[in-house]
Amino acid sequence: MKRLPLVYIEWDDHHANASWQDTVDHDPAHCMSVGWLYHEDHKGVTLISNVTDDTVGNSQFILKSCITKRKVVKR
């Protein structure tokens, strides 16, 4: 497996609530993720949190339009 950059990403997530409630939260959920940048294109980024010599695990796709901040932690 090639060496992947370790990145920190802040992003706004969609959310839903199917229960009865007095008020409705209209703001996105602000999230922070750290992982190895496995793939990036015009749609988004895919982070992974586990890496072996030939496999990866625990992937997470984040839409680029939801990313508010990003930083390379280690190349």
Secondary structure, DSSP 8 states (H G I E B T S, - for coil): -----EEEEEEEE-----S--SS---S-EEEEEEEEEEEE-SSEEEEEEEE-SS-EEEEEEEEGGGEEEEEEEE-
